[in-house]
Amino acid sequence: MAKNDKYETKYMFTGLNALKPSMIEEATKNAREAALKFAKDSDSKLGKIKNANQGYFSINNRDSGTPYIKAVRVVANVTYYLDD
């Protein structure tokens, strides 16, 4: 906030629950693609999911010049079995 600014603009995002399912789906697909690559590179086969965790969601400014545009990110932790 500049020294001459009297007020600071704050934003409230209430639509996260609507975004969650598709974001979790995309994060899970990305985790599977990474695991498939890892399995291939190690001469293994990708097995079943051992465990999975939704992780966390974060909402941040896209950049310092556009604080009204947000970047929403989800982290999904997925552990797979690797088979011979």
C-alpha angles and dihedrals in degrees: 000000000000118000091246095051112107096190135037118218114229126191128209121201115200101169101081095109090057091053098044101082096052093041092051089048091052093045091050092050090050091050090051092049091051091047091049090052091048091049092048093048091051095046091246136122122240111249133192125305111276094192140335135202128192091220115193142315122226130192116197139160110276088226139334094265096057110038090163091065112075134199113216117200135181127196118208121187113205124175118198133191115241117217129199 
